[in-house]
């Protein structure tokens, strides 16, 4: 699971490896495999063409795009892994929706949406406590920091 046995540090993990440890064996069915990463604006990052970076990563990791989507089972519960549409669809159908953030930088990005930043961006005053854990919990948000080992079990309990 890419966890240091000495200190418990969680090392980077590929999306394919994450799927292997999260989804029941033999149930993963990829979706949207015909979608591929392109470079329509011929973006250049430093000395390197973006297209060259796309080609390198597509060859190295054998995926045509940066994200995997599909269906599978989580402890025999049917699930879908998608990056677009599910939140809107889940809200209209009143379905359970889980977002799993796996990058160390995500917490910093989330924290940057403080009261002052929101007020300056929206030109509105937001109420005190609107970002408190209790308020967000009552609105349906909960935040768990879960090590990889028990994640599959905890997710299946939530679902």
C-alpha positions in Angstrom: 0.0 0.0 0.0 3.1 2.3 -0.3 3.3 2.9 3.5 6.7 3.1 5.2 6.9 0.2 7.6 9.3 2.2 9.9 7.3 5.4 10.3 3.9 4.9 8.7 4.4 7.7 6.1 2.1 7.3 3.1 4.1 7.4 -0.1 2.7 8.4 -3.5 0.4 5.8 -5.0 -0.7 5.5 -8.6 -4.4 5.6 -9.5 -4.2 2.0 -10.8 -2.7 0.8 -7.5 -5.3 2.8 -5.5 -8.1 1.1 -7.5 -6.5 -2.3 -6.8 -6.6 -1.8 -3.1 -10.0 -0.1 -3.0 -12.2 -2.0 -5.5 -13.2 -5.7 -5.1 -11.0 -7.9 -7.3 -12.5 -8.6 -10.8 -15.2 -5.8 -10.5 -13.4 -2.8 -12.0 -14.9 -1.6 -15.3 -13.1 1.4 -16.8 -15.3 4.1 -18.4 -14.6 6.8 -21.0 -11.4 5.1 -22.2 -11.9 6.8 -25.5 -11.2 10.2 -24.0 -7.5 11.2 -24.4 -5.4 14.1 -23.2 -4.6 16.6 -26.0 -2.7 19.8 -26.3 -5.0 22.0 -28.5 -3.2 25.3 -27.6 0.3 23.9 -27.9 1.2 24.8 -24.4 4.9 25.0 -23.5 6.2 24.6 -19.9 9.7 25.9 -19.7 11.9 24.1 -22.2 9.5 21.2 -22.7 6.5 21.0 -24.9 3.4 19.9 -23.1 2.7 17.4 -25.8 6.0 15.7 -25.1 5.1 15.5 -21.4 1.7 13.9 -22.4 3.4 11.4 -24.6 6.0 10.5 -21.9 3.4 9.9 -19.3 1.0 8.0 -21.6 3.9 5.7 -22.5 5.2 5.4 -18.9 2.0 4.7 -17.1 0.1 3.3 -20.0 -3.0 5.5 -19.5 -4.3 7.9 -22.1 -5.4 10.6 -19.6 -4.6 11.9 -16.1 -7.7 10.4 -14.4 -9.4 7.0 -14.4 -13.1 6.6 -14.2 -15.2 3.5 -13.9 -17.5 1.2 -12.0 -16.8 -1.5 -9.5 -17.7 -2.9 -6.2 -16.6 -1.9 -2.7 -17.1 -4.8 -0.4 -19.9 -6.0 -2.7 -21.5 -2.5 -2.9 -21.8 -1.2 -6.5 -20.0 2.2 -6.9 -18.9 4.6 -9.6 -15.6 6.5 -9.6 -16.0 9.7 -11.7 -14.5 13.1 -11.8 -17.3 15.1 -13.5 -21.1 15.2 -13.0 -21.6 13.0 -9.9 -22.1 15.7 -7.4 -24.8 17.4 -9.5 -26.3 14.0 -10.3 -26.0 12.9 -6.6 -27.8 16.0 -5.4 -30.7 15.7 -7.8 -31.2 12.0 -7.1 -30.4 12.5 -3.4 -27.6 9.9 -3.6 -24.7 9.6 -1.3 -21.6 11.3 -2.7 -18.1 10.9 -1.3 -15.0 12.9 -2.4 -11.7 11.3 -1.4 -8.8 13.8 -1.5 -5.4 12.0 -1.7 -2.9 14.8 -2.3 -1.0 16.5 0.5 -1.6 19.9 -1.1 -5.3 19.6 -1.0 -5.6 20.6 2.6 -3.7 23.8 2.0 -6.0 24.6 -0.9 -9.1 24.0 1.2 -7.7 26.0 4.1 -7.1 29.0 1.8 -10.8 29.4 1.4 -11.0 31.2 4.7 -13.7 33.7 5.6 -11.7 36.7 4.4 -10.9 35.1 1.0 -14.6 34.1 0.4 -15.8 37.6 1.4 -13.3 39.3 -0.9 -14.0 37.0 -3.8 -17.8 37.2 -3.6 -18.0 40.8 -2.3 -20.4 39.5 0.4 -20.2 39.1 4.2 -20.6 35.5 5.3 -22.0 34.6 8.7 -19.8 33.8 11.6 -19.4 30.1 12.1 -20.3 29.2 8.5 -17.0 27.4 8.2 -17.1 25.7 11.6 -17.0 21.9 11.5 -20.3 21.7 13.3 -22.1 23.9 10.8 -20.6 22.0 7.8 -21.5 18.7 9.4 -25.1 19.8 9.7 -25.0 20.7 6.0 -23.8 17.1 5.2 -20.0 17.6 5.2 -17.7 15.5 7.3 -14.0 15.3 7.2 -12.1 12.2 8.1 -8.3 11.6 8.0 -8.1 7.9 7.3 -4.9 5.8 6.7 -5.0 3.6 3.6 -5.2 0.3 5.5 -8.7 0.8 6.9 -10.0 3.1 4.1 -11.9 0.4 2.2 -13.7 -0.8 5.3 -14.6 2.7 6.5 -15.9 3.7 3.0 -18.1 0.6 2.8 -19.5 1.4 6.3 -20.4 4.9 5.2 -22.1 3.7 2.0 
